[in-house]
Amino acid sequence: MGKHFFDYDDGDFAYAISDRMAIDSDGDLLMRMDDHMAMDMDSGELHMISDWSREEEE
């Protein structure tokens, strides 16, 4: 937990709050779909992101 990653679609960083959820600088929740994709929980849009590896991989 606590990993930062870059959201290429929004052009900002997000902060992982669990292994499946994150929050970006605008306060939007993101749900992890895989290591390089997340869904914006407010809009339902898919976002390409930098690596969001699982906790057990670190």
C-alpha positions as CSV (number, residue, x, y, z in Angstrom):
1,M,0.0,0.0,0.0
2,G,1.1,3.6,-0.5
3,K,2.4,3.3,-4.1
4,H,2.2,6.2,-6.4
5,F,1.7,5.8,-10.1
6,F,1.1,8.1,-13.1
7,D,-2.3,8.4,-14.8
8,Y,-1.4,9.1,-18.5
9,D,-5.0,10.1,-19.4
10,D,-5.3,12.8,-16.7
11,G,-1.6,13.8,-16.7
12,D,-1.3,13.5,-12.9
13,F,-0.3,11.1,-10.2
14,A,-2.5,8.8,-8.1
15,Y,-1.9,7.2,-4.7
16,A,-2.9,3.6,-4.1
17,I,-5.0,3.3,-0.9
18,S,-5.4,-0.5,-1.2
19,D,-4.4,-3.2,-3.6
20,R,-7.4,-2.5,-5.8
21,M,-8.3,1.2,-5.2
22,A,-6.5,4.5,-5.6
23,I,-7.3,8.2,-5.4
24,D,-5.9,10.9,-7.7
25,S,-5.1,14.5,-7.1
26,D,-8.7,15.6,-8.0
27,G,-10.1,13.2,-5.3
28,D,-11.5,10.8,-7.9
29,L,-11.4,7.1,-7.0
30,L,-9.7,4.7,-9.4
31,M,-10.2,0.9,-9.4
32,R,-7.3,-1.3,-10.6
33,M,-8.2,-3.4,-13.7
34,D,-4.7,-4.7,-14.3
35,D,-1.1,-3.5,-13.9
36,H,-1.5,-0.7,-16.5
37,M,-5.2,0.1,-16.5
38,A,-7.6,1.6,-14.0
39,M,-11.3,2.6,-14.1
40,D,-12.4,6.0,-13.0
41,M,-15.2,5.2,-10.6
42,D,-16.9,8.6,-11.1
43,S,-17.1,8.5,-14.9
44,G,-16.5,4.8,-15.7
45,E,-13.7,5.7,-18.1
46,L,-10.7,3.5,-18.5
47,H,-7.3,5.1,-17.9
48,M,-3.9,4.0,-19.0
49,I,-1.5,4.2,-16.0
50,S,2.1,3.5,-15.2
51,D,2.9,0.2,-13.4
52,W,0.5,-0.5,-10.5
53,S,2.1,-3.7,-9.2
54,R,0.4,-5.9,-6.6
55,E,1.6,-5.7,-3.0
56,E,2.9,-9.3,-3.0
57,E,5.1,-8.5,-6.0
58,E,7.0,-5.7,-4.1
